[in-house]
Amino acid sequence: LSVSLQLANKARTEKEEKMSQAYAISAGVSLEGQQLFQTIHKTIKDCKWQEKNIVVMEEVVIAPPYQVENCKGKEGSALSHVRKIVEKHFRDAESQKVLQRSQAPPTQKETSLSS
């Protein structure tokens, strides 16, 4: 019984995530905004879209372009927690970009210069 309940919960969660992503796309939210929403949602389930804003725990609103300074709410633990998640998200995204650049094959121009 518990396995089927877990599967039902997982299916519902996946459906909610897909609906949320579909909403974000239809609302014209940037890819960065969608990725940030996914990151926050992994840690804090209580987050949703309100037009193009991300609303976390009914306390914190993150408006485009979804940077740390765009996190608004009552000063307190919720706001500082969300800011930390946003900071870490962009730090991780930046280190991913650096990794991808260092692993990228050389461009045609670079290869012709070395020959």
LUMTIRO-151789 format. One line per 5 residues: number of its first residue (from 1); their letters; for each residue x, y, z of N, C-alpha, C, O, CB. Coordinates in steps of 0.05 Angstrom, whole numbers, plus 5000, padded with zeros to 4 digits. Glycine has a CB too. Layout:
BEGIN
NUM = A = X/Y/Z/X/Y/Z/X/Y/Z/X/Y/Z/X/Y/Z  ...
END
This chain:
BEGIN
1 = LSVSL = 5017/4976/5000/5000/5000/5000/5017/5025/5000/5012/5044/4985/4981/5000/5025  5038/5025/5017/5055/5050/5019/5070/5055/4993/5074/5079/4986/5075/5047/5042  5077/5034/4978/5091/5039/4953/5073/5053/4933/5081/5071/4919/5101/5012/4941  5048/5043/4931/5030/5056/4912/5024/5085/4920/5020/5102/4903/5003/5040/4909  5023/5090/4946/5019/5117/4956/5043/5135/4948/5039/5158/4940/5014/5117/4987
6 = QLANK = 5067/5124/4952/5091/5139/4945/5091/5145/4915/5098/5167/4907/5117/5124/4952  5084/5125/4898/5083/5129/4870/5062/5151/4862/5067/5167/4845/5076/5103/4855  5039/5150/4875/5018/5169/4870/5028/5198/4877/5023/5217/4862/4992/5163/4886  5042/5200/4900/5053/5226/4908/5074/5235/4889/5074/5259/4881/5065/5224/4937  5091/5217/4880/5112/5224/4860/5099/5234/4834/5108/5254/4823/5131/5200/4855
11 = ARTEK = 5079/5220/4825/5065/5227/4800/5052/5255/4803/5053/5271/4784/5044/5206/4792  5040/5259/4826/5027/5285/4830/5047/5308/4831/5043/5329/4819/5010/5285/4857  5070/5303/4845/5091/5323/4846/5102/5329/4818/5106/5352/4811/5114/5313/4864  5107/5308/4802/5117/5312/4775/5097/5327/4758/5105/5344/4742/5124/5285/4762  5072/5321/4762/5051/5335/4746/5051/5365/4754/5049/5382/4737/5023/5322/4751
16 = EEKMS = 5052/5370/4780/5052/5398/4790/5077/5413/4779/5074/5436/4771/5053/5399/4821  5100/5399/4778/5124/5412/4768/5121/5418/4738/5129/5440/4729/5148/5394/4772  5109/5400/4723/5105/5404/4694/5086/5427/4689/5090/5444/4672/5095/5378/4681  5064/5428/4705/5044/5449/4703/5057/5476/4709/5053/5496/4695/5020/5444/4722  5074/5476/4730/5087/5501/4738/5106/5510/4716/5107/5534/4709/5103/5496/4764
21 = QAYAI = 5121/5491/4704/5139/5498/4682/5124/5508/4657/5132/5527/4645/5157/5474/4675  5102/5495/4651/5085/5503/4628/5075/5531/4633/5074/5547/4614/5062/5483/4624  5066/5537/4657/5057/5564/4664/5079/5584/4659/5075/5605/4646/5046/5565/4693  5103/5578/4670/5125/5596/4667/5132/5602/4638/5137/5625/4631/5150/5585/4682  5131/5581/4622/5137/5585/4593/5116/5602/4580/5122/5621/4565/5139/5557/4579
26 = SAGVS = 5091/5597/4586/5069/5612/4574/5069/5641/4584/5060/5659/4569/5042/5599/4580  5079/5646/4608/5080/5673/4618/5104/5688/4608/5107/5712/4613/5080/5673/4649  5121/5674/4593/5145/5687/4582/5167/5691/4601/5183/5710/4599/5137/5713/4570  5169/5673/4621/5191/5675/4641/5217/5666/4628/5217/5647/4612/5184/5658/4666  5239/5680/4634/5265/5673/4622/5274/5645/4632/5264/5635/4652/5286/5694/4630
31 = LEGQQ = 5292/5633/4617/5303/5607/4624/5316/5609/4652/5314/5590/4668/5323/5597/4603  5330/5631/4658/5343/5634/4684/5322/5634/4706/5326/5621/4727/5358/5661/4685  5299/5647/4701/5278/5647/4721/5266/5619/4726/5261/5611/4749/5255/5666/4712  5263/5604/4704/5252/5577/4706/5272/5559/4722/5264/5543/4739/5247/5565/4679  5298/5562/4716/5318/5546/4729/5319/5553/4759/5322/5535/4776/5345/5549/4716
36 = LFQTI = 5318/5579/4765/5318/5587/4793/5294/5576/4808/5297/5566/4830/5319/5618/4795  5271/5577/4795/5247/5566/4808/5251/5537/4815/5244/5528/4837/5222/5569/4789  5262/5521/4796/5267/5493/4800/5286/5489/4824/5281/5471/4841/5279/5479/4775  5307/5505/4825/5326/5503/4847/5313/5509/4874/5317/5494/4893/5350/5523/4843  5297/5530/4875/5284/5537/4901/5264/5515/4908/5262/5507/4931/5269/5564/4898
41 = HKTIK = 5249/5505/4888/5229/5485/4893/5240/5459/4905/5227/5445/4920/5213/5479/4867  5265/5453/4898/5278/5429/4909/5281/5431/4939/5279/5412/4954/5306/5424/4896  5287/5456/4949/5291/5461/4977/5266/5468/4992/5260/5459/5014/5312/5482/4981  5250/5485/4979/5225/5495/4992/5202/5489/4973/5198/5501/4953/5227/5526/4997  5186/5469/4981/5163/5461/4964/5142/5483/4961/5129/5485/4941/5150/5436/4976
46 = DCKWQ = 5140/5500/4982/5120/5521/4981/5130/5545/4964/5136/5566/4975/5113/5530/5010  5131/5541/4938/5137/5563/4920/5120/5561/4895/5115/5539/4885/5167/5565/4914  5112/5584/4885/5094/5584/4862/5099/5608/4845/5114/5627/4853/5064/5583/4871  5087/5608/4821/5089/5631/4803/5066/5650/4809/5043/5641/4814/5089/5623/4774  5071/5676/4807/5050/5696/4808/5057/5715/4785/5074/5733/4789/5047/5711/4836
51 = EKNIV = 5044/5711/4762/5053/5724/4738/5082/5717/4733/5088/5693/4731/5049/5756/4739  5100/5736/4731/5128/5729/4726/5145/5728/4752/5169/5724/4751/5141/5749/4707  5131/5732/4775/5145/5732/4800/5145/5704/4813/5126/5689/4810/5133/5753/4820  5166/5698/4827/5167/5673/4843/5159/5681/4871/5171/5699/4883/5196/5659/4842  5139/5667/4882/5131/5672/4910/5138/5648/4927/5129/5626/4921/5100/5678/4911
56 = VMEEV = 5154/5653/4948/5163/5632/4965/5151/5634/4993/5153/5655/5005/5194/5632/4967  5138/5613/5002/5125/5612/5029/5107/5636/5034/5104/5645/5057/5147/5611/5050  5095/5647/5013/5077/5670/5016/5091/5694/5029/5077/5714/5036/5052/5663/5032  5118/5693/5032/5132/5714/5046/5152/5729/5029/5156/5753/5032/5146/5703/5070  5164/5715/5010/5185/5727/4994/5177/5727/4965/5167/5707/4954/5212/5711/4998
61 = VIAPP = 5181/5750/4951/5175/5752/4923/5201/5758/4908/5216/5776/4915/5153/5775/4918  5206/5743/4887/5229/5747/4871/5220/5756/4843/5207/5740/4829/5248/5721/4869  5226/5780/4835/5217/5791/4810/5240/5789/4789/5263/5786/4797/5209/5821/4813  5233/5789/4763/5254/5789/4743/5273/5812/4747/5263/5833/4756/5242/5789/4714  5298/5811/4742/5313/5788/4730/5323/5767/4750/5342/5753/4745/5337/5799/4715
66 = YQVEN = 5309/5764/4772/5313/5742/4791/5341/5741/4804/5352/5720/4809/5309/5716/4777  5352/5765/4810/5378/5766/4824/5372/5769/4854/5350/5773/4862/5395/5789/4813  5394/5767/4870/5391/5769/4899/5377/5795/4907/5360/5796/4925/5419/5768/4913  5384/5817/4893/5372/5843/4900/5342/5845/4892/5328/5863/4900/5387/5866/4886  5332/5825/4876/5304/5824/4869/5287/5809/4889/5263/5807/4885/5301/5812/4841
71 = CKGKE = 5300/5798/4910/5285/5784/4931/5273/5804/4950/5288/5819/4963/5303/5763/4946  5247/5805/4952/5234/5825/4970/5216/5810/4990/5205/5789/4984/5217/5845/4953  5215/5821/5013/5198/5810/5034/5205/5822/5061/5223/5839/5063/5201/5779/5034  5191/5813/5081/5196/5822/5108/5224/5812/5116/5229/5788/5114/5174/5813/5128  5241/5829/5127/5267/5820/5136/5264/5798/5156/5248/5801/5175/5284/5844/5148
76 = GSALS = 5279/5777/5153/5277/5755/5172/5289/5730/5160/5302/5731/5139/5248/5750/5179  5284/5707/5173/5297/5682/5165/5288/5673/5138/5305/5663/5122/5291/5661/5186  5263/5676/5131/5253/5667/5105/5267/5682/5083/5277/5670/5064/5222/5671/5102  5269/5708/5085/5281/5725/5064/5311/5718/5062/5321/5715/5040/5278/5755/5071  5325/5716/5085/5354/5710/5083/5359/5682/5072/5378/5678/5058/5367/5714/5111
81 = HVRKI = 5341/5663/5079/5344/5636/5069/5341/5635/5039/5356/5623/5024/5323/5617/5082  5321/5649/5029/5315/5650/5000/5339/5664/4986/5347/5655/4964/5289/5664/4994  5349/5686/4997/5372/5700/4985/5396/5681/4983/5410/5682/4963/5379/5725/5002  5400/5665/5004/5423/5646/5003/5419/5626/4980/5439/5620/4966/5426/5632/5030  5395/5616/4977/5389/5597/4955/5395/5610/4928/5407/5598/4911/5360/5586/4957
86 = VEKHF = 5385/5635/4925/5389/5649/4899/5419/5654/4894/5428/5649/4872/5374/5676/4900  5433/5662/4915/5462/5667/4912/5476/5641/4903/5492/5641/4884/5474/5677/4939  5470/5619/4917/5483/5594/4911/5476/5585/4883/5493/5574/4868/5475/5572/4932  5451/5589/4875/5442/5581/4848/5459/5594/4827/5468/5581/4808/5412/5587/4844  5463/5620/4830/5478/5635/4810/5508/5629/4811/5522/5629/4791/5473/5665/4812
91 = RDAES = 5518/5624/4835/5546/5616/4838/5551/5589/4824/5570/5586/4809/5554/5614/4868  5533/5570/4829/5535/5544/4816/5532/5546/4786/5547/5533/4771/5513/5525/4827  5513/5563/4777/5509/5566/4748/5534/5578/4735/5542/5570/4713/5484/5585/4742  5547/5597/4749/5571/5610/4738/5594/5589/4737/5608/5589/4717/5579/5634/4756  5597/5573/4757/5618/5553/4757/5613/5532/4735/5632/5521/4723/5622/5540/4784
96 = QKVLQ = 5588/5526/4730/5581/5508/4708/5589/5520/4681/5600/5505/4664/5550/5502/4708  5584/5545/4677/5592/5559/4652/5622/5558/4648/5631/5552/4626/5582/5588/4652  5637/5563/4670/5666/5563/4668/5675/5535/4661/5693/5531/4644/5679/5572/4695  5664/5514/4673/5670/5486/4667/5665/5480/4638/5682/5468/4624/5654/5467/4685  5642/5488/4628/5634/5483/4600/5653/5496/4581/5661/5485/4561/5606/5491/4595
101 = RSQAP = 5662/5521/4588/5680/5535/4570/5707/5521/4570/5720/5519/4549/5684/5565/4580  5716/5511/4593/5743/5499/4594/5742/5471/4580/5763/5462/4571/5752/5496/4623  5719/5459/4579/5717/5433/4566/5708/5435/4537/5708/5414/4523/5697/5415/4581  5701/5458/4528/5692/5462/4501/5714/5456/4481/5737/5464/4485/5680/5490/4497  5707/5443/4459/5728/5439/4438/5736/5466/4426/5720/5484/4426/5718/5419/4416
106 = PTQKE = 5761/5468/4417/5769/5494/4406/5753/5501/4381/5744/5484/4367/5800/5494/4399  5749/5527/4377/5734/5536/4354/5751/5532/4329/5776/5528/4331/5724/5565/4357  5739/5535/4306/5754/5531/4281/5777/5552/4279/5798/5545/4269/5735/5534/4257  5771/5576/4288/5791/5597/4286/5816/5589/4303/5838/5592/4294/5780/5624/4296  5811/5579/4328/5833/5571/4345/5849/5548/4333/5874/5549/4335/5822/5562/4372
111 = TSLSS = 5836/5529/4320/5851/5506/4309/5867/5515/4285/5889/5505/4281/5831/5484/4301  5857/5533/4269/5872/5542/4245/5896/5559/4254/5917/5559/4240/5853/5558/4226  5894/5572/4277/5917/5588/4286/5940/5570/4296/5963/5577/4291/5908/5607/4309  5933/5548/4308/5954/5530/4319/5968/5513/4298/5989/5503/4303/5942/5512/4340  5956/5511/4274/5969/5494/4254/5989/5508/4237/6002/5497/4220/5948/5482/4235
END
